Amino acid sequence: MKRGGLIFYVAILGIVIGVLLSMLCFSVWRKYARLNAEYGEWRKLNLILEQVEQNYVDTIDVRKMTDAAVEAALSKLDPHSVYLPPVDLEKAETELAGNFEGIGIQFNVPNDTAIVLSVISGGPSERAGLLQGDRIIKVDDKVIAGVKTPQDTMVKYMKGPSGSKVNILVNRSGTSIPFEITRGKIPVNSIDAAFMVNDTTGYIKLSKFTRTTFKEFREATSDLLDKGMTKLIFDLRRNTGGYFDQAYLLSNEFLKRGDNVVYMEGLHRKREDLKADGSGRLKDIRLSVLIDEASASSSEIFAGAIQDNDRGVIIGRRSFGKGLVQEPVNFTDGSGIRLTVARFHTPSGRCIQKPYSDDYAYDIYERYAHGEMTEADSIKIDKSVEYHTVGGRVVYGGGGIIPDVFVPVDTTKATKFFLECDRKALTVRFASSVFDKYRNSLPKIDNYDRLLEWLDSVDLESGFLSYAAANGVTATDGEWEETAVYMMPQIRALIGRYSKLDDEAFYRLYMDIDDMLSVAVNDSGVVQL
């Protein structure tokens, strides 16, 4: 055989061997990849992650991959089954525990600088000497004033475990003062305000259902009963919920023995009915409950129990529509999941969970767009199934608690001047400037009548107009007269917060323009059947 022919045959043989080897390798790879991973087994998820870890071309972050896989898996369930990384889990549990670890102040940020709004009595900051009105410049080595630091970042810098120290630099009347503060446990009240509206009507504003809610509620109602309360306005607006058991305990205060409060049921959870035990102290108190589109979960459990038992009047706008029960599962690395294990049903059998739509997170905006916030006739109601209260009234489920008395959002008060002031946060900033001017007198006021006298003695109206003009916002002819009726009570309420009355002053002063509260004050508290 000639040399050229030999080379040709060797080349052909090489190609054949190469193809055979490729086929062999491909066969081995296919055999290797065909692992036992049926869809009915969770093993598939682990196998995929193992393959990525063992064979991926670049270095991977196993923690991020795992978190991403868990988040993706839970996203295929309902909108409220979620994974919480360690930081988010700690934050969520802190908000509901009824206390947190920090320095013990409340602050706002009207001009890119954190201003101490109040110093919590007995807390670390009070012991260290911080005062209302102090401007916080630095936290440890981090400058937070004038550098557009997000408010939640400021909070993160100041919070920390009990016993740890933090250095705070404040500006007080032009003087820089350093403080070393030892962090401690700070109580967080779930009741923002509790006071008598008139001789017989009490008012309680509840911001969330925490571990301490029932205890706080008992103390607040005891005080109001001593002052002559025969009717209660219970404000659950913007209350996004919290602990389920606290909603039951509060419902129990108003219902008679044997009344249904709520029942829960799920695929892996047998039906569990909760009934009132008759031990409540407020069974004879007339009740009005205020709700809005941000009232959710435990707020809806309470409102549903009151409505279905014809125990009180529900006033406001359709609630959020969260009828799911989450069970916490925590892991040793500090992370956890909140897994939906059941649906809760009001006494009449309603599940008020709204549908899982693609625009679930934007449902509130859709309500505005469809006119639901201003017209009762625009409320989307699922009338395919009727439910009945104990008195025979028809109620509906499938998307929140629909109030007995609808109160629309008043959009007529939003003048161009008002909107421009709101965009620049001028009311909040003006309130802070008023405090600076009267810091020797305003913070000492601890009586509501005295506060009203003080507010009337200060020319707030011309002061605000001058302040707005200095910030580039002026009212046209007649515009201020139209705006003042709505804006001045807000300004007075914000300034009142700097007194010793704090949130009580805010809510009492804001009552003048609170349409929903006005309806509740004038309501008889009796459901008409």
N, C-alpha and C positions, 0 to 999 in steps of 0.2 A: 504493500500500500504506500502510495506516495505521502510525503510529509504533509502536503496541503490537505489531503483527504483525512489524514489522522487528526489534524487540528480541527477539521470540520466536525468529525464524529465526537471528539472530546467536547467540543462546544455544545453540540446537541445533547450529549449525555449530561453536561453541566446544567443545561436548562431544564432537562427532565428531572434531574435530582433536586434542582431548586424548586420546581413546581411541587414535587412530591413532599419536600420538606415544608413548603408553605402550606400545603394542604394538611399535612400532619399537625403543624403548629396551629392552624386555624381550627382543626378538629379538636386538638387539645384545649384551645381557648374556649371553643363552644362547650366542650364537656365541662370545663372548669366553671364557666359562667352559668350553666344551667343548674343553679342551686335550688333547693326546695324552698320556694317562697310563694306560696299561694296567697291570694288576696284575703282569704279568711283567717290568715295568721298574721300577727303583728311582727313576726320574725323578719318579714321582708324589709321593713324599715331599718332594722338593725343590720341586716346583710348589706343593704345599699351603703349605709354609713361606714361599715367595715371595709367595703370595696374602695370607697373614696379614700379612706385613711391609708389603706395598704398600697394603693396603686395610682393615686392621682399624681399628675406630672409635677406639681409644685407643693411646697409646704402649705398645710392648711391649719386654720385655727379651729380645733375640735370643739371648743366651747361655743363659738359663733355658729358653727355648722349644726350643732345639736340644738341650740336655741332656735335657729331658723327653721329646722325640721319640725320642732314641736309647735312653733307658732303657725307654720303652714298647715299642720295637721288640725290644730284646734280651729283654724279659720274656716274649716269646712263644716264646723258645727254651727251653733247659734252665735249671735254677736256678743254674748256675755260670757262664754267659756273662753278664758284667756290664760296665757302664760305670763307670769310675773318674774322677771329677773330679780336677783337679790335686792337691788336698790329700789325697784318699784314695789316689791313686796313689803319692804320695811316701811316705805312711805304710806302704802295703803293701810297697813295695820296700825301705824301710828295715828293716822287720821281718825280711826274708829275706836282706838283704845281709850279715849277720854283724857289722854295726857301725852306729852312728848318731852323730849330732853333737849333743852336749849337754854337761852338766857332770859326769857320771860319778858318780851316786849311785843307790842303791836306797832306796826309802822306802815306808812304809805309812801309813795314815791311821786309827788306831784311835779317836781322840776329836776328829774334825773338825780335826785338825792333822797336817800331814805331819811324820813323825819319820824321820830318816835311819837306815835299817836297816844300810846298809854304804856305805863309800866305796871306789870302784873304784881299786885300786892303780895308781899312775902317772897317774891321770886328773886333769882340771883341778881338781876339788873337793879332792882330796888335796893338790895343790900349793898351793891357796889356803888350806887349813887347816881345812876342814869336818871334823867328827868324828861318829862314830856316836852317835846319841842326840840330836843337835841338832834343835830344833823350828824348822821354817821358817815364819816369820811373813809375810814379804813377798817378792815377786819383782818387781824393779823398783818400780813405783809401785802394784802390785796386792797388796792384803792377801788372803792365802789361808787364814789361820788363823781358825777360829771363825765362818766365814761360809758354811759348807756348799759350798765350792768343789768341783766334781766332780774326781775324781782325774785323769781324762784331760785336764781343763783345766789342772791344775797341771803335768802333763807338757808340755803345749803351751807354757806360759809359760817353762819351763826349757830346752826344746830350742831349737836354732837352729844356723845355719851356723858352721862352724869359723872362729875368729878374731873372732867377734862377742862382745860383753861383756854380762854380766847381773849385776845387783846383787841379792844375796840377804841378807835380814836374818833371823838366827836367834836363838832364845832358848836359851842354854846355862846351865843351873843358875841360872836367874833373871836372867841378864845378857843384854841385847840386844847382838849383835855383827854388824856389817855386813861383807859380803865382796863384792869385785868379782872375778868369775870369767870368764876367757876360755874360751869353749866350744872343744871339740876333738872329734876322732873317738874314739868310745868302742867298744871291742870288746864284742860281745854273744855270750856262749857259748850254744850250742844244747844242750850237755850240762849238766844241772843238778847231777848228782852221779855220781861213779864211785868205788867202794870195794869192799873185800872183805867179804862177808857172813860168811864163815868161812875156814878155811885154803885151801879149793879153789874156792869159789864167788865170782865177781865180780858186781857189780851196776852197771848204767849206766842212768840216767834221761835220756832224750832228749826235749826239749820241742818241737822243730820241726826241719825239714830246711832248714837255711840253706846259704849258699855255703861256710861253713867246717865243716859237719858232719863230712864224711869226715876232714878233717885232725884235728879234735878227737877223733873216734872212734879213729883210729889211735894218737894219743898216749895216750888213756885206756886202750885195750886193751894197749898196750905196757907201761904201768905195772902193770896188773893181771897180765899174764903174768909179769912179773918177780917178782910177789908170790906166784906159784904157782897162778894161775887155771887150772882145767881145765874149768870150767863157767861159763857166763855167763847171767845173768838180764837180759834187755834189755827195759826198761820203756818201752812206747810208749803208755801210757794218756794220754788227753787231748792226744795229739800230732795236730794237725789237718793235718799234711803240710807241703808246701813244694816244694823243687826235686826234680824227677823224677830227675835224674842222680845225686843224692846217695843216693836209695833204691837205685838200681842198684849204686852203688859199695859200699854197705854190704852188700847181698845177695851181691855178688861175694866178699866177705871169707870167707863161710861155705860157698860152693858149689864143687864141683869143675868142672874144665874141661868145657865142653860142656853143662852144666846150663842149662835154660831159666830165665830170670829173669822176663821179661814180654814181651808183644808188644802193639803198638799198631796200630790200623787205623781209618780213617774214610773217608767218601765221597770226599774229596779228598786223602787220605793213604794211600798204599800200605802194606800190612802191613810192619811193621818188627819183627824179632825180636831181642831182646837176650839173649845167653848169657854165662855166666860164663867167664872166660878162664883160670881155674886159678891166678891169682896171689895169691889170698887167703891170709892168715896164720892164719885161724881155722877151717880146714876140719875140724880134729880136736877142736875145742872143743864140748862138749855145750851145747845152747842151749835156753832157755825164753824165749818172747816173751809179754809181758803186753800185752793190748789191752782196750779197753772201748768203750762206745758213742760216745765222742768221738774215737777213733782213726780217722783218715781219710786218703784220698788216698795220699801216699807211704808212710804207715804201713801201709796195706793192700797196697801193692805189695810191701813187704818181707815182711809176714806171709804173703801169698799165695805168694811165692816159696819161703819156708821150709816152709810147709805142703805145697805141691804136690810138693816134692822130698823130702818126709819127712825133712827135715833137722833139725827140732826140734819142740818141743811148743808149741802156741799155747794160752795160758791166759787166761781172763777171760770177757768177754761179747761178744756180736756187735758188730762194728765198725760205723762210721757208714754205709758204703755209698756211697762216691764213686769211681766207676770211669771218670771222664772226664779227658781231657787238655786243659788250657787253654794257648793260645798267646797271648803278650802282643803287642799292637799299640799302640804309643805315638804320640801326636800332638805337633806342635810347640808347642801351647799348654799342654803339661804334663799333659794328660789322656790316657786310654788305655782300651782294652777288653781284657778277658780272654775270648777266644773259644774255645769248645770245638771242637777240630778232630779229635779221635779218641777212641776208647774204649780203655782198656788192659785186657788180659786176662791172667789168671794163667797159669802154665805149662800147667795142665790145660785151658785154654780158657775159664775162667770170666770173665764180666764181672760184677763185684760191685756195679755201680751199682744203687741202689734205685730203684723206680718214681717218676716225676714226679707225685706226687699233689697235690691241692689243699692238703693239710695237710703238705706236704713239710718246711716249717720247724719243724713241731711233732712230727715223727716220734719224737723221743726221749721226749716226754711220752706219746705213744701207747704206747710200749713199757712205760713204767711202768704206765699204765692197764690194759694187757692182761696184766700179770704177768710180762713177759719178764725183768725185772731180778731176779726172785726164783725163777723156775721155768724150768728148761731146756726143759721140755715146751711152754712157752708161746712159744718162739721161732718167728717166722714163717719158714718155710722153703719155697722154691719147689722142689718135688720133681719138677716136670715134666721136668727134664733132669738126668741124673746125669753128674758128671765124676769122673775118677779120678786119684789121685796116682800118682807113679812106682811106688809099692809096691802099687797096686791098691785103695787105700782110696777109698770114695765120698765126694765132697764136693759142695757145692751152691753155685750162684751166685745173682745177682739181688737182693742186699740186704746186702752186707757179708761179712766173713770170720767164719764161725762157728767158735768155738774148739774145740780138741780136748778141753780140760778146762774145764767151765763153773764159774764162781765167782759166786754170787749176791751182790746187795747185801744186807747184814745190816741189816734194819730193826728188829731187836729191841732194839738198844742206845739208841734214841732215846727216852729218858724225857722227861717233861714238863720236868723241871729242865734236862736237856741242851738241849732245843729252845729254852727261854727264854734260856738263856745264849748259845746260838748266835744268836738273834734280836738280842741286844744286843751281839754280838761281844765277850763278856766274856773269852774265852780270849786273844784277840789283845791286848786292852787290858791284861789282867793281865800278860801276858808283857812288855809295854812298861814297866809299872810295876816289875816285877822288875829289868829292865835299869837303870832309873833308880836303884834302890836299890843295885845292885851294879856300877855302871858302872866302878868302878876295878879290878874283878877279873874279871868275866865276859868282857869283850872280849879279854882277854889269853890265854884258854885255847885252845891249839892242838893238844891231844892228846885223843882220844876217851875213853880211860880216865880221864884227869884230869877231863874234863867230867862223866862219870858220877859220879865221887866228889863233885864240886862240887854237882851236882843233888841227890844223896842227902843232902848235908849241910844243905841249905836246906829248911825245912818248907813246901814248896809246897802241900801239901794243905790245911792249916788256913789258910794264907795266901789261897788261892783262895776257900775257903768264906766267909771274912770279907769278901773283896773283892766276891764275888757278893751277899752279904747287904747290903753298903753300897750296892749298886746295885739293891736291891729284889728279888733273886732268892734264895730259900731252898729247900733240899731237904726233902722230907717224911721221916718216919721210914722208914729202909730204902732211900730213893731214892738217896742218895749212894753207898751201897755198890754199888748196881746200876750207877750211872753212872760211878763213879771208874775202874773197870777200862778203860773206853773213853776217858774224858776226860783223865785224868792223863797218859797217853803223848802226847796232843796238846799239852797244856800244856808238857810237858818238851821236846817237839820245837820248839815255837814259841820257847821261851826259848833252846834250844840254838843257834838261828839267830843269836843275838846274839854268839856266840863266833866265834873266827877260823875255825872249821870251816864256818860259814855253812850252805848247803843240805845239805852232807854230813851235818852234825849232825841236821838236820831229818829227812831220809829214814831215817837209821839209827835214830833214836829212834822214828820213826813205825812202823817195822817191827813193833813189838810188837803192833799192832792191825791190820796190813795182811793181811787174809785171803788175798788173791790172791798176795802175795809169799810168804806162808807155804807155800802150795801149791807154788809154784815152787821154793822152797828144798828141799822134801822130794821133789820130782819127780826121776826118774832122768834126765830129758832125752832119753829114747829113746822114739820112737813105737812103740806096740805094734800090729802089723799083724794 
